[in-house]
Amino acid sequence: MEENEKNRLSERLFEEKLISEDQFIAVKAYHSLGVFSLRNELSFLLYLSVLLFTSGVGILIYKNIDSIGHTAILTLLLALIGVCFYVCFKKAPEFRWEETAFESPTYDYLVLLGTILSCIFIGYIQVQYEPFGSDISITTLLSALLALYFGYYFDNKSALSIGITGLIAFIGITITPRALIANEIYTTEAQTYTGILLALLLAVWVEYAEKHHLKKHFNLIFLHFAQHLAGICCIKGMFESYWFAFVPIMAGIGYYFYRKSYRIESVSIFVFTLIYAYIGLNILLYKIIDLLNWIDMFVIFALLYPIYLIGSIFLFIRMVKKFNKETDDSNR
């Protein structure tokens, strides 16, 4: 945030009598010093170092698998995991349902490192020795549950995200930019229903956690995963043979996230609700026109498309501004 913007915010607080004149002068003097925090830069470097280290471990295993040997690799991985979690369990605060934190944020990245290495360890055992047969879904589920445990015990959002991603992968869904472009999110129609079911379970868990105050700061992460999973599955379902069954499902899911975005005052949830609703509405219009065989409507729509697009963008911006204004007013 720039100094001018900070000063404007301070002036606004002073005008609304939320801070005294002496506090306003002190804040303005502090802003003039040009002090800035290196926390974000250091956090990024720590996160990057974890990714580079785990990538290096993977490359090392791949290139030296024949010379090192499976037992040596597994022993090395297990030793690294043991060191990571020995330090983490020793330094971790007592588990509580509310938000907790390490004394130093460095340990959060150590949890992330241990979680990734644990997933690599489990995957390596499955690929090499196949304790669960040729099906890797059980291994994926074990990795997901382990990551969720670490996420909740150590209050680590990165480990939690890995766990939720593992649950989605367990049902056979891959949500990546490449998969979206190539339309390879999943292969069977049944996965559409399991994806929506998992999204609903994540939403139910959010309501449970909110009611019982269980790590409520995790709820936004669960909601984002649930929203994207449900939205993508519903959109894909609207191209299936029973597409009409997904119209009320998508409407209900959209209404839930619309209300939820206002309740938790999350502009990102609100924006994606509008995007998925817009995509679903356009698919529905196309299906109706195609079903009634109104060929002429396609020509009319093609002519009116620029106006329709501009109007949609204008309405989208207006609704986002309205959301920001209403949520901002509610906080005053």
C-alpha positions in Angstrom: 0.0 0.0 0.0 1.5 3.4 -1.0 2.1 6.2 1.5 -0.6 8.5 -0.1 -3.2 5.8 0.2 -2.2 5.1 3.8 -2.6 8.7 4.6 -6.0 8.9 3.1 -7.1 5.9 5.2 -5.7 7.6 8.3 -7.6 10.8 7.4 -10.8 8.9 7.0 -10.4 7.3 10.4 -9.7 10.7 11.9 -12.7 12.3 10.2 -15.0 9.5 11.5 -13.5 10.1 15.0 -12.2 6.5 15.2 -8.7 7.8 16.2 -7.7 10.9 18.1 -5.7 13.8 16.7 -2.6 12.7 18.5 -2.9 9.2 17.1 -3.5 10.6 13.6 -0.3 12.7 13.9 1.7 9.7 15.1 0.4 7.5 12.3 1.2 10.1 9.7 4.7 10.5 11.1 5.2 6.8 11.0 4.1 6.5 7.4 6.6 9.3 6.4 9.5 7.2 7.7 9.0 4.8 4.7 9.3 1.7 6.8 8.3 -1.5 5.0 8.1 -5.1 6.1 10.2 -7.9 4.5 7.8 -10.6 5.8 6.2 -11.3 2.5 9.5 -11.5 0.6 11.0 -13.8 3.2 7.8 -16.0 3.2 8.0 -16.2 -0.5 11.7 -17.3 -0.4 10.9 -19.9 2.2 8.0 -21.3 0.2 10.2 -21.3 -3.0 13.0 -23.1 -1.1 10.5 -25.8 0.0 9.3 -26.3 -3.6 12.9 -26.3 -5.0 14.1 -28.8 -2.3 11.2 -31.2 -2.9 11.6 -30.9 -6.6 15.3 -31.6 -6.2 14.5 -34.7 -4.1 12.3 -36.0 -6.9 14.9 -35.4 -9.6 17.6 -37.0 -7.5 15.4 -40.1 -7.0 14.5 -40.2 -10.7 18.1 -39.9 -12.0 19.8 -42.2 -9.5 17.2 -44.8 -8.8 19.4 -47.6 -10.1 22.6 -46.6 -8.3 21.1 -45.5 -5.0 18.6 -48.3 -4.4 15.1 -48.3 -3.1 15.9 -49.0 0.5 18.4 -46.2 0.7 15.9 -43.7 -0.8 13.1 -44.7 1.5 15.4 -44.5 4.5 16.6 -41.0 3.5 13.0 -39.8 3.0 11.9 -41.3 6.3 14.8 -39.6 8.1 14.0 -36.2 6.5 10.3 -36.6 7.5 11.3 -37.6 11.0 13.5 -34.6 11.5 10.8 -32.2 10.1 8.1 -33.5 12.4 10.3 -34.0 15.4 11.0 -30.2 15.3 7.4 -29.3 14.4 5.8 -31.4 17.2 8.4 -30.0 19.7 7.8 -26.4 18.7 4.0 -26.6 18.0 1.6 -24.9 20.5 -1.0 -27.0 22.1 -3.8 -28.0 19.8 -6.9 -25.8 20.1 -10.0 -25.4 18.0 -9.3 -21.8 17.6 -6.5 -20.4 15.4 -2.9 -21.0 16.7 0.5 -20.2 15.4 4.1 -21.2 15.8 6.5 -18.7 17.5 8.3 -18.4 14.2 6.6 -18.7 10.7 9.6 -20.8 9.6 8.1 -23.8 11.3 5.0 -23.5 9.0 7.2 -24.1 6.0 8.8 -27.0 7.8 5.4 -28.5 8.2 4.8 -28.0 4.5 8.1 -29.7 3.7 7.3 -32.7 5.9 3.8 -33.0 4.4 5.1 -33.0 0.8 7.9 -35.5 1.7 5.3 -37.7 3.4 3.2 -37.8 0.3 6.3 -38.6 -1.8 7.2 -41.4 0.7 3.7 -43.0 0.5 3.6 -42.6 -3.3 7.0 -44.1 -3.7 6.1 -47.2 -1.6 3.0 -47.7 -3.7 4.7 -47.4 -7.0 7.6 -49.6 -6.0 6.0 -52.3 -3.9 2.2 -51.9 -4.6 1.0 -52.8 -1.0 -2.5 -51.8 -2.1 -2.4 -53.5 -5.5 -2.3 -51.6 -8.8 -5.0 -49.1 -7.7 -3.4 -45.9 -6.5 -6.6 -44.4 -5.1 -6.0 -45.8 -1.6 -2.6 -44.2 -1.6 -4.0 -40.9 -2.7 -6.6 -41.1 0.1 -4.0 -41.9 2.7 -1.9 -39.0 1.6 -4.9 -36.7 1.7 -5.9 -37.8 5.2 -2.4 -37.4 6.5 -2.1 -33.9 5.0 -5.5 -32.9 6.5 -4.3 -34.2 9.9 -1.1 -32.1 9.7 -3.1 -29.1 8.5 -5.4 -29.2 11.5 -2.9 -30.2 14.1 -0.3 -27.6 13.1 -2.9 -25.0 11.9 -1.2 -25.0 8.4 -3.2 -23.8 5.4 -0.7 -25.2 2.9 -1.0 -28.7 4.3 -4.8 -28.3 4.4 -4.9 -27.4 0.7 -2.7 -30.4 -0.1 -5.2 -32.6 1.8 -8.3 -31.2 0.0 -6.5 -31.5 -3.3 -5.8 -35.2 -2.5 -9.5 -35.8 -1.7 -10.4 -34.4 -5.1 -7.7 -36.5 -6.8 -9.0 -39.5 -4.9 -12.3 -39.4 -6.8 -10.5 -39.1 -10.0 -10.8 -35.3 -10.7 -7.8 -33.3 -11.9 -8.4 -29.5 -11.8 -5.3 -28.0 -13.5 -5.1 -25.4 -16.3 -3.8 -28.1 -18.7 -6.7 -30.4 -17.8 -9.2 -27.6 -18.3 -7.9 -26.6 -21.7 -7.6 -30.3 -22.8 -11.0 -31.1 -21.3 -9.4 -33.9 -19.3 -10.7 -33.0 -15.8 -12.2 -36.5 -15.5 -13.4 -39.2 -17.8 -16.6 -40.8 -16.5 -20.1 -39.3 -16.0 -20.2 -40.8 -12.5 -17.4 -38.5 -11.5 -19.6 -35.5 -12.1 -21.9 -36.7 -9.3 -19.1 -37.7 -7.0 -17.5 -34.3 -7.5 -20.7 -32.4 -6.7 -21.2 -34.7 -3.7 -17.7 -33.9 -2.4 -18.3 -30.2 -2.9 -21.5 -30.5 -0.8 -19.6 -32.4 1.9 -17.0 -29.7 2.0 -19.8 -27.1 2.4 -21.4 -29.1 5.1 -18.1 -29.3 6.9 -17.8 -25.5 6.7 -21.2 -25.1 8.3 -20.2 -27.6 11.1 -16.9 -25.9 11.7 -18.6 -22.5 11.8 -21.2 -23.6 14.3 -18.7 -25.4 16.6 -15.9 -22.8 16.1 -13.5 -25.4 14.8 -10.6 -23.6 12.9 -13.1 -21.1 11.4 -10.2 -19.4 9.6 -10.0 -22.5 7.4 -13.5 -22.1 6.1 -12.6 -19.8 3.2 -10.2 -22.4 1.8 -12.9 -25.1 2.0 -15.4 -22.8 0.3 -13.1 -22.0 -2.6 -12.4 -25.6 -3.2 -16.1 -26.5 -2.9 -17.2 -23.7 -5.2 -14.8 -24.5 -8.0 -15.4 -28.2 -7.7 -19.2 -27.8 -7.8 -19.1 -25.2 -10.5 -16.8 -27.1 -12.9 -18.7 -30.4 -12.3 -22.1 -28.7 -12.9 -20.9 -27.0 -16.1 -19.5 -30.3 -17.4 -22.8 -32.0 -16.3 -24.8 -29.6 -18.4 -23.2 -31.1 -21.5 -24.2 -34.6 -20.5 -27.4 -36.4 -21.6 -29.3 -35.5 -18.4 -28.2 -31.9 -18.5 -31.6 -30.5 -17.3 -31.0 -32.2 -13.9 -28.0 -30.0 -13.3 -29.9 -26.7 -13.8 -31.6 -26.7 -10.3 -28.4 -28.1 -8.7 -26.4 -25.3 -10.2 -29.0 -22.7 -9.2 -29.1 -24.0 -5.6 -25.3 -24.1 -5.3 -25.1 -20.6 -6.8 -27.7 -19.3 -4.3 -25.8 -20.9 -1.4 -22.5 -19.2 -2.3 -24.2 -15.9 -3.1 -25.6 -15.8 0.4 -22.4 -17.1 1.9 -20.3 -14.4 0.2 -22.4 -11.8 2.0 -22.3 -13.6 5.2 -18.5 -13.9 5.4 -18.0 -10.8 3.3 -15.8 -12.5 0.7 -15.5 -10.7 -2.6 -13.7 -13.6 -4.2 -16.6 -16.0 -3.5 -19.0 -13.4 -4.8 -17.1 -12.9 -8.0 -16.8 -16.6 -8.8 -20.5 -17.1 -8.0 -21.3 -14.5 -10.7 -18.9 -16.1 -13.2 -20.2 -19.7 -12.7 -23.8 -18.4 -12.8 -23.1 -16.5 -16.0 -21.5 -19.5 -17.7 -24.4 -21.7 -16.6 -27.0 -19.2 -17.8 -25.4 -19.0 -21.2 -25.3 -22.8 -21.5 -28.9 -23.0 -20.5 -29.9 -20.5 -23.2 -28.0 -22.4 -25.8 -29.7 -25.7 -24.7 -33.2 -24.1 -24.9 -32.6 -22.6 -28.3 -31.2 -25.9 -29.6 -34.0 -27.9 -28.0 -36.7 -25.8 -29.6 -34.8 -25.8 -32.9 -34.9 -22.0 -33.1 -32.1 -21.7 -35.6 -33.0 -18.0 -36.4 -32.3 -17.2 -32.7 -28.7 -18.1 -33.2 -28.4 -15.5 -36.0 -30.2 -12.9 -33.9 -28.0 -13.7 -30.9 -24.8 -13.4 -33.0 -25.9 -9.9 -34.1 -26.7 -8.8 -30.6 -23.7 -10.5 -29.0 -21.5 -7.4 -28.7 -24.4 -5.5 -26.9 -25.0 -8.6 -24.7 -21.3 -8.9 -23.8 -20.9 -5.2 -23.0 -24.1 -5.3 -20.9 -22.9 -8.3 -19.0 -19.6 -6.7 -18.2 -21.4 -3.5 -17.1 -23.8 -5.5 -14.9 -20.9 -7.5 -13.4 -18.9 -4.5 -12.4 -22.0 -2.8 -11.0 -22.8 -5.9 -8.9 -19.3 -6.1 -7.5 -19.3 -2.4 -6.6 -22.6 -2.9 -4.9 -21.2 -5.8 -3.0 -18.2 -3.9 -1.8 -20.3 -0.9 -0.8 -22.8 -3.0 1.2 -20.1 -5.0 3.0 -18.1 -1.9 3.7 -21.2 -0.1 5.1 -21.9 -3.1 7.3 -18.5 -2.9 8.9 -18.9 0.8 10.0 
